[in-house]
Amino acid sequence: MGALLEAERLEIAYGEVPACRDVSLHVGEGEIVTLIGANGAGKSTTLRAIAGVLFPRAGAIRFGGRDVTRLPSHERSRLGVALVPEGRRVFPFLTVRENLELGAFNHRNDGARVRGLMEKVLGMFPRLRERARQNAGTLSGGEQQMLALGRAMMSEPRLVCLDEPSLGLAPLVVRDIFATIRAINAAGTSVLLVEQNARYALETASRAYVMQTGSIIASGTCAQLRNDDRVRQAYLGRGAAAVP
């Protein structure tokens, strides 16, 4: 399996305050890879650097064999990187359809392509079709997460970076979101998943990296990490939600 994304020895800081150091990971073509760890471990910071929202202070990021370390986020979007941010970040006073159309900004001069993508996304999320004319701010949290994911898919990404998709959602909604993530991957899109719910993440991905205080402390297949005592004790205790 060829590497679609490669991050090598990233050092990321907010101003002069270091947040992550010596972070290396890769995502293969057609793979789901997850970053798990406690709140504040550096997962979201790493994801933002990969999407181009933050530039690393050191290290390199390659996408499709191309060095994109200093490439801004909108340029990475054109190459096929899409970010679904933590907290959904939909445009509340625009309709569902208008939010989705913004996701197809790279194809804005090709009306037929945008319409085709719209139908594909609305077919993936029937609830969004029902609410296509509603303002996004009137949707439930789960519906907004569907919208954020659908908006990302409107750009026809090769890699979707998902930041805490289960955050604040009811268990049944989380189950549906993760089923959709698996369906998106089965259709050929690679996924890099940041998720605090380690049980869901390890059931969904094929490989995982464990982050703690800004560094990766363990990596391997999800089956291996589920049997790692450090991971089981820290992230798979009784408080973790079971996967149906």
C-alpha angles and dihedrals in degrees: 000000000000121000112252094179127028125181115185126196096327120192112192128183140176101226105309094339112099114223105171133016137188093359114169125172142142138205121206127217108282094006134131111216124178135204111208132181144114124299109286095023093123100258098127091042090055091048092051091052091052091049092048098248089117128028116223119239090222139002133051139271121201126187121189088349093305124117106241098164094122097027114118121240096257090055091049088051089059089053091053108271116132127182126207100195128216111268093028095257095212120168100257099199095048122081124253090255092050091050090052092048089056088058089061093055091125089060097040093125093055107071095177092053092049091050091049092050091047091055091047093051094044088050088054092049110034090176089064091052089056090051099036093125097043122101109256091234090067094059125101119253092260092049091049089053089052089050093050091050092045091049089055091050090054088074091059093235127197089204128030116199109204119195114201098323093177096053112131096352130128116254094250091051091048090053091054093047092052091047088055091049089055091048092051089051093047088056090059108271118128117227133208106192127196109193138160092200095083094181093058092041095051092047092051105041131062096216135021143195121207116215127199127174093343100314138088109249100175140011139175143103115330090244090057094047094048086062095044109110092216092054095042094051097043103037112012101054126130092282093065116101115246120238112240 
